[in-house]
Amino acid sequence: MTRTRVKICGITRLEDALSAIAAGADALGFVFYAPSPRAVTAAQAQAIMAALPPFVSKVGLFVNATVEEVRQVIASTDLDCLQFHGDESADYCAQFNLPYYKAIRVKPGLNLVQCEEDFASASALLLDTYSEKAVGGTGEAFDWSLIPAEMQKPLILAGGLNPENVMQAAQQVQPYALDVSGGVEVQKGIKSPQKIAVFMQQVLQSDAARNGRLV
Ligand SMILES: O=C(O)c1ccccc1N[C@@H]1O[C@H](COP(=O)(O)O)[C@@H](O)[C@H]1O
């Protein structure tokens, strides 16, 4: 039975976290990257995490952070998992004693099977859109046909997902999980409960179709 997991990233407010959970999200992402409009401090993130119900995965997003910065956030929050969205090496990512996802910014010509070998220690690869202007959170989708069928690791599809395109994305790519930030916002860092609910409904419908059931 297929159940596509969903991570809502760029959480800055408790009410948005609770809306995501109420709609059925499996994971919440907290951006520890100061230049991002969705950046939170460890103290802000922990205030939200401490108020969450159990069985929700809390993911910390970092971009080329120092080892000390990552350690300090881990020590002062309830993170379950790390997401590295910059140019981090596999050795760097694997040193923190928490499972990690490595974000790969996809563009034509990139060998994703090689990326999978390079990051063999990752729990999953997160595929996001390559952009010269930003390291992530671009709101732009990439050409999903660039993903080779022979990839083995759980894939988290990201990049420009929204309530309008998520069903097509889920059905075409059939990833382990979907990751969305800008596509469920009313403004950067502020989520829309309505957009989250529609996004989740689309994922449920896509799963039901794949499982041969009506919703
Ligand atoms: O959200 C950000 O501001 C951000 C900054 C730096 C790196 C990654 C960032 N976000 C992640 O990018 C992908 C795609 O986001 P979007 O749905 O296209 O807005 C996702 O994993 C975000 O968590």
The ligand as an ORCA input file, in Angstrom:
! r2SCAN-3c Opt
* xyz 0 1
  O      13.210     27.671      2.243
  C      14.276     28.299      2.125
  O      14.325     29.515      2.276
  C      15.532     27.564      1.805
  C      16.728     28.240      1.890
  C      17.911     27.594      1.611
  C      17.903     26.255      1.231
  C      16.700     25.570      1.121
  C      15.511     26.207      1.404
  N      14.283     25.565      1.289
  C      14.094     24.256      0.770
  O      14.098     24.243     -0.649
  C      13.255     23.190     -1.104
  C      12.271     23.710     -2.123
  O      11.497     24.740     -1.598
  P      10.202     25.299     -2.384
  O       9.063     24.342     -2.103
  O      10.536     25.372     -3.836
  O       9.901     26.636     -1.790
  C      12.581     22.616      0.130
  O      13.296     21.468      0.580
  C      12.752     23.709      1.128
  O      12.777     23.197      2.400
*
